Amino acid sequence: MTNTRKIVVNWEAVGRRVRELRGFETSQSDFAAEIGISQGQLSRYEKGASEIGTEVLLRLAQKAGRSIEWFLTGKDAARLKE
């Protein structure tokens, strides 16, 4: 029998990491357009009010040079882009 444990994602923390990636110089509208979503959806992601789908997580990870794991947990064994 496999030991399965439910993993809980803290979407507010994920949203903070998305906000960190966007930075202060880039507007939500501009950043949202860069990753192919609406400004309203980006706002919901940054507030942790909406779960981020895999396609958007992949785009964010590629843009940031980070793993999807980093967005979901804050832990990253190795940066993907240096």
C-alpha positions in Angstrom: 0.0 0.0 0.0 1.3 3.4 -0.9 1.5 6.1 1.7 -0.3 9.1 0.2 -0.5 12.4 2.0 -2.6 15.3 0.9 -0.5 18.3 0.0 -2.0 21.7 0.7 -0.9 24.6 -1.4 -1.0 28.0 0.3 -2.3 30.1 -2.6 -1.7 33.4 -0.7 2.0 32.5 -0.5 2.0 31.6 -4.2 0.5 34.9 -5.0 3.2 36.7 -3.0 5.8 34.9 -5.1 4.0 36.0 -8.3 3.9 39.5 -7.0 7.7 39.3 -6.3 8.3 38.1 -9.8 6.3 41.0 -11.3 8.3 43.6 -9.3 7.3 47.2 -8.7 8.3 48.5 -12.1 5.8 46.5 -14.1 2.0 47.1 -13.9 -0.4 44.3 -13.5 -1.8 45.0 -17.0 1.6 44.8 -18.7 2.7 41.7 -16.7 -0.6 39.9 -17.3 -0.3 40.6 -21.1 3.2 39.1 -21.0 2.0 35.8 -19.6 -1.3 35.7 -21.5 -3.9 36.4 -18.9 -6.2 39.3 -17.9 -5.2 41.9 -15.4 -8.2 40.9 -13.2 -7.0 37.2 -13.2 -3.5 38.3 -12.3 -4.9 40.4 -9.4 -6.8 37.3 -8.1 -3.6 35.2 -8.3 -1.5 37.8 -6.5 -4.2 38.0 -3.7 -4.3 34.2 -3.4 -8.0 34.3 -4.3 -7.7 31.9 -7.3 -5.6 28.8 -7.9 -3.2 29.1 -10.8 -3.5 26.5 -13.6 -0.6 24.5 -14.9 -0.2 26.4 -18.2 0.1 29.7 -16.4 2.4 28.2 -13.7 4.6 26.9 -16.5 4.7 30.3 -18.2 5.6 32.0 -14.9 8.3 29.4 -14.2 9.9 29.9 -17.6 9.7 33.7 -17.3 11.3 33.6 -13.8 13.9 30.9 -14.5 12.4 29.1 -11.5 10.8 25.7 -11.0 7.0 25.3 -10.6 7.9 23.8 -7.2 9.3 27.2 -6.2 6.0 28.9 -7.0 4.0 26.3 -5.1 6.3 25.8 -2.0 8.9 28.5 -2.0 11.6 25.9 -2.2 13.8 25.4 -5.2 16.7 23.0 -5.4 18.3 24.7 -8.3 17.5 27.7 -10.4 16.7 26.9 -14.0 18.2 30.0 -15.6 21.3 31.7 -14.4 
